[in-house]
């Protein structure tokens, strides 16, 4: 018999696969309607599936070949923590940077809280500094 933690971990893997394959509407259905996103740079949590979908679409537009690799995952009670690695090619504008065609690679630590069989809340800590250094007009060290 699978435990709730195992089901939650499977749900996270499924959501990542849907994002990777560009099925953002399907991925959003894995979130509660009043989904809460705790993201760096925002002093207050963001609310709603639409917020998540907008941010994810921006990533997929900038990095259409985004590959998501789970390096480690563990869960306790209603939470799952993931060490995840993102790779892709910078083919569209991302924040202030136009497409560079460069390969990028960065990591994130992500925690998800579940309600029933949906993701209710996330805390994400992507290494955004590393990503920005890789797509800035003059890469660090030059």
N, C-alpha and C positions, 0 to 999 in steps of 0.2 A: 504493500500500500504506500502511495506517495504521501509525503508530509506536506503541510501547507508551505513550509520553507522551500521544498523542492519544486512545488507548483509555481511559487513566486519566482524562483530562479529561472525556470523554464519560460515564464511570461516575459522576463527581462530579455532573455536570449531571443525570443520570438520578436519582441519589439525592435531590438537592434537589427535583426534580419530584415524586417519590414522597412526600416529606415534605409538600410544598405541598398535594398532593391527599389527604393523610391516610392513605396506604397505608404505615403504619409497619412492618408485618410484612414487606412486600416490600422496603422500604428496608433493614431490618435484614439481609436476606439478602445485601446487597451488602457486608456487613462480615464479616471473618474471625470464627470462633467465639471466639477469644481476643483480640478487638479491644481496643485500648488507647486510652483517652481521657485526654488531658492538658488539664485545664480550670482556669481561674482559681479561686483560693480553695481548691484541693485540693493539699496539699503532695506527695502521691504520685499517680501515675497510677491511673486507675480501669480495671477490666478487665471485659470481657464485653459482648456485644451487648445484654444486658438493661439494663445501666446506660445505654447510649446510648438505648435505646428508652424507658426511664423518663423521662429528661431531655427527650427530644423530645416525648413525650406531654404532659408538663407544659406545654411551650411551646404545643402545638397546643390543649390544653384552655383555656389562658388567652387565646390568640390564634387562634381557629379559622379566621379568614380570612387567616392568615399568607401573605404573598407574599415570595418569595425571588428577588432579582435579582442575578445575577453581574455585577459591574462590571468585573472583570479576572480573568484566570486564566492561569497559566503553569506549566510543568512541566519538571523536570530529573530524569533517571534514574527513581527509584521514588517521586518526590514531586511533588505538585501544590499550588500556593499559590493561594488564591482571596481576592479582595476582594469581599465580599458585602454586600448591603443587605437588611435585613428590614423589612417594613411590615405592620401589622395593627391590629386593633381589640381593645382590652383588654376581653374579654367574660367572662373567668373569673378566679378567684383566681390570682395569681402570687406565689410566695414569701409575704411577709407582707401583700400588698396585694390587697384584694377588687377585683372588676371595676369599672372607672371608665367604660367606654364610650368612652374616649379613643382617638384614632388615635395609633399610635406608629410611630417610624421610628428604626432604629439600624443601625450597621455592625459588621462583624466581619472579622478577618483570620484565615484558616484554612489550615492546612497538613495535607495528607493523605499518608500513606505507604501504598504498595500492596504486596501479596504476591499474585502471580499476577493473577487478575482480580477481586480483592476489596480493600476498604479495610482495612488492618491497624491503622492508628494515626492519630489526629488530634491536632493542637494547635490549640485555638481561643482567640481573644482578642476576644470580643464587647465592644462598648462598653456594658457592663452599667450603668455609672453613668448614662449618657444615658438608657437605658431606665427605670431606677428613678426618675430625675427626672421623666420623662413620666407615670409612673403613681402617684407619691406623692400623698397627699391634698392637699398644697399644693405645686403645681409651683414649681420654682426661680424666684426673681424676684418672688414674690408675698408 
